[in-house]
Amino acid sequence: MNKRLAIALALVLAPAVAFASAPAVKKEGIEGKGYVWNAQEGEKIEALHKKGDAKAGQEAYEICGACHLPSGAGRPDGTFPQLAGQHSTVVIKQMADIRAGLRDNPTMYPFAQTLTDAQELADVSAYIEKLCVPVEHGKYEGADAAMQVAKGRELYEKQCLECHGKNGEGNKEKFYPVIAGQHYKYLLRQMTEIRDGHRRNANPDMVKIIKPYTNDQLVAISAYQSSMTMPGAMCKPSKGKKK
């Protein structure tokens, strides 16, 4: 067992108090008047200017795989997001924000701190970006799924498509994340937190769009987003399972 995997297992098996023992010092986010979304500074800009080595990133990713799975598929219950195929720029931003105390994620923080420097952050992000997006992931499973997806599609095409794309492909240059293949419960949780002001590193433009949404609308749009696929980026379906 290599050192990284041993650290990962130790963190996974550690009691909950261990995660709260050394939290990040909080930086002011969307609640602050001087907040600039995606400010290009510090470790973030350093990592963005480095060429990520996916092969080196594979080893660094082992500690991530303890929760997000070796495939990057995450967990359908929404506790851990699907990472596979995510733009390297988005991964760098989110990891740097967590490490810098701009995004609150006490579970993720001790794992994020195991990355040694900006180069390693660039490497693991490059590896994640190359992973195929899982076909089998958490979707909305209510009896009214068809209706919710249809309602969500209408909302998505009206206010989300311009940034996140027709197939949920996002935009690497603008740091808009891939949402195709993402778990329904994770999407619903994150959009609720953005709407309610709890995700402190959120894009203010998205906050304005999502602020008026009701809980029912968030359910619908999450149902639709979790149904999206990106042609050419998806993994092959497992045997015996439908696309």
QUISULLIN-V250826 format. One record per backbone hydrogen bond with DSSP energy under -0.5 kcal/mol. NH is the residue of the N-H (numbers start at 0). CO is the residue of the C=O. Records with the same first field share a line. If there is no record, write none. Layout:
# QUISULLIN-V250826
NH=CO + CO
This chain:
# QUISULLIN-V250826
5=1
6=2
7=3
8=4
9=5
10=6
11=7
12=8
13=9
17=14
18=14 + 15
19=15
20=17
22=19
25=23
26=100
29=199
31=28
34=31
36=34
38=35
40=38
43=40
44=40
45=41
46=42
47=43
48=44
49=46
51=49
53=51
56=52
57=53
58=54
59=55
60=56
61=57 + 58
62=59
63=60
64=60
65=61
66=63
67=63
68=64
71=68
73=67
74=79
77=74
82=71
83=71
84=127
85=82
90=86
91=87
92=88
93=89
94=90
95=91
96=92
97=93
98=94
99=95
100=96 + 97
101=96
102=96
104=102
108=104
109=105
110=107
111=107
112=108
113=110
114=111
120=116
121=117
122=118
123=119
124=120
125=121
126=122
127=123
128=124
129=125 + 126
130=126 + 127
132=232
136=134
144=141
147=143
148=144
149=145
150=146
151=147
152=148
153=149
154=150
155=151
156=152
157=153
158=154
159=155
160=155
162=159
163=159
164=160
167=164
169=163
170=175
174=170 + 171
175=170
176=174
178=167
179=167
180=227
181=178
183=137
184=75
186=182
187=183
188=184
189=185
190=186
191=187
192=188
193=189
194=190
195=191
196=193
197=192
198=192
199=197
201=198
203=201
205=202
206=202
207=203
208=204
209=205
210=206
212=209
217=213
218=214
219=215
220=216
221=217
222=218
223=219
224=220
225=221
226=223
227=224
230=228
232=229
233=229
234=132
240=237
